[in-house]
Amino acid sequence: MLIAHLPAGYLLADGLSRGRRDRGALIAAGTVSAILPDLDMFWFHLVNGRQNLHHDFLFHWPLFWVALACPLWLMTRGTARACVAVALASLLLHMALDSVAGHIRWLAPFSDWTLNLIEIPARYDWWVWTFMHHWLFAVEVAIVIWAALRAMKKAPGGAPS
């Protein structure tokens, strides 16, 4: 997944926050959380020297986020509690999307088992180019377009949803 994490997080948060007065906070929590796992790219490039796949790091362990969210959810109430729930849903969506064409260790640190639904064969020297020429990238573009249309519909002057 290259470009659709943030738009997918927006779509999820938008759907989960329908009819709520704290909708803006929930959409913000879901959208920001949708890209949090990829903060490990800083470690991957600056410290790790690109020696390991960044999906192997802590921020791409679903159980890490569940372990972090559960006590937060228990300690909060109201909008803050709803934000934790939406954020966790968005974080897990990130890993689910990465599981389509990337290897995610859903049971880490307890297991090295990975989920990877589609293997994209390397056809170009630059992996990004390989991914952009695979049909799965069209799915990402569709998610981006869907989120953009949904956001425009909600923008001032847009058609009501």
C-alpha positions in Angstrom: 0.0 0.0 0.0 1.6 3.3 -1.1 -1.0 6.0 -1.3 -4.3 4.8 0.2 -3.7 4.5 3.9 -4.7 8.0 4.8 -7.8 8.1 2.5 -8.9 4.7 3.8 -8.6 5.9 7.4 -10.7 8.9 6.5 -13.4 6.7 4.9 -13.4 4.4 7.9 -13.6 7.3 10.5 -16.2 9.1 8.4 -18.4 6.0 8.4 -17.8 5.3 12.2 -18.6 8.9 13.2 -21.9 9.4 11.3 -24.5 11.2 13.4 -22.0 12.1 16.2 -21.4 15.6 17.5 -17.7 14.8 18.0 -17.4 13.8 14.3 -14.5 16.1 13.6 -12.4 14.7 16.4 -13.2 11.1 15.4 -12.3 11.8 11.7 -9.0 13.4 12.8 -8.2 10.5 15.1 -8.9 7.9 12.4 -7.1 9.8 9.6 -3.9 10.4 11.6 -3.9 6.9 13.0 -4.2 5.4 9.5 -0.6 6.5 8.8 1.0 6.1 12.2 2.4 2.6 11.5 4.5 4.0 8.7 6.4 6.2 11.1 8.7 3.2 11.3 9.9 4.3 7.9 12.1 6.8 9.7 13.8 4.0 11.7 14.0 1.9 8.5 15.8 4.5 6.6 17.8 6.4 9.2 18.8 3.7 11.7 18.2 0.3 10.2 19.8 1.1 6.9 17.0 -0.6 5.0 18.2 -4.0 6.2 14.9 -5.3 7.3 11.4 -4.9 5.9 9.7 -2.1 7.8 6.7 -4.3 8.3 8.8 -6.3 10.8 9.1 -3.4 13.2 6.9 -2.7 16.3 4.7 -0.2 14.7 3.4 -2.8 12.2 2.5 -5.3 15.0 -1.3 -5.2 15.4 -1.0 -6.6 19.0 1.2 -3.6 19.9 -1.6 -1.2 19.0 -4.2 -3.3 20.7 -2.1 -3.5 23.9 -1.6 0.3 23.8 -5.3 1.1 23.0 -6.9 -1.2 25.6 -5.7 0.6 28.7 -6.2 4.0 27.0 -9.8 3.1 26.2 -10.4 2.0 29.8 -8.9 5.2 31.2 -11.0 7.5 29.1 -14.6 8.5 28.6 -16.8 10.2 26.0 -15.1 11.6 23.0 -11.6 10.6 24.1 -12.8 7.0 24.4 -14.5 7.1 21.0 -11.3 8.6 19.5 -9.2 5.7 20.9 -11.7 3.2 19.4 -11.7 4.8 16.0 -7.9 5.2 16.1 -7.5 1.5 16.8 -9.9 0.6 14.0 -7.9 2.7 11.7 -4.5 1.3 12.8 -5.8 -2.2 12.3 -7.2 -1.2 8.9 -3.6 -0.1 8.0 -2.3 -3.5 8.8 -5.2 -5.2 7.0 -4.4 -3.2 3.9 -0.7 -4.0 4.2 -1.6 -7.7 4.5 -2.9 -7.7 0.9 0.6 -7.3 -0.7 2.9 -7.0 2.2 3.8 -9.4 5.0 2.2 -8.5 8.3 3.0 -10.4 11.5 -0.5 -10.4 13.1 0.6 -12.3 16.1 4.0 -10.7 16.7 5.8 -10.8 19.1 4.4 -14.3 19.8 4.7 -15.7 16.3 6.6 -15.0 13.1 3.7 -16.1 11.0 2.8 -13.5 8.3 -0.2 -12.8 6.3 0.3 -11.8 2.6 -2.6 -12.3 0.2 -1.0 -11.3 -3.1 2.6 -11.7 -4.1 3.7 -8.9 -6.6 6.5 -10.2 -8.8 9.4 -7.8 -9.2 9.4 -6.6 -12.8 11.4 -3.4 -12.5 14.5 -2.4 -10.7 12.6 0.1 -8.5 10.0 -1.6 -6.4 7.7 1.4 -6.5 7.5 1.2 -10.2 6.7 -2.5 -10.0 3.9 -1.8 -7.6 2.5 1.0 -9.7 2.2 -1.3 -12.7 0.3 -4.0 -10.8 -3.5 -4.0 -10.9 -3.6 -3.6 -7.1 -2.4 0.0 -7.5 -5.6 0.7 -9.4 -7.5 -0.3 -6.2 -5.4 2.2 -4.2 -6.3 5.0 -6.8 -10.0 4.0 -6.4 -9.8 4.4 -2.6 -8.1 7.8 -3.0 -10.8 9.0 -5.5 -13.6 7.6 -3.3 -12.2 9.5 -0.2 -11.7 12.7 -2.3 -15.3 12.6 -3.6 -16.6 11.9 -0.1 -14.7 14.8 1.4 -15.8 17.1 -1.4 -19.4 16.1 -0.8 -19.0 17.1 2.8 -17.1 20.4 2.1 -19.0 23.7 2.4 -20.9 24.2 -0.7 -20.9 20.5 -1.5 -24.0 18.3 -1.8 -25.2 17.0 1.6 -24.4 13.4 2.4 
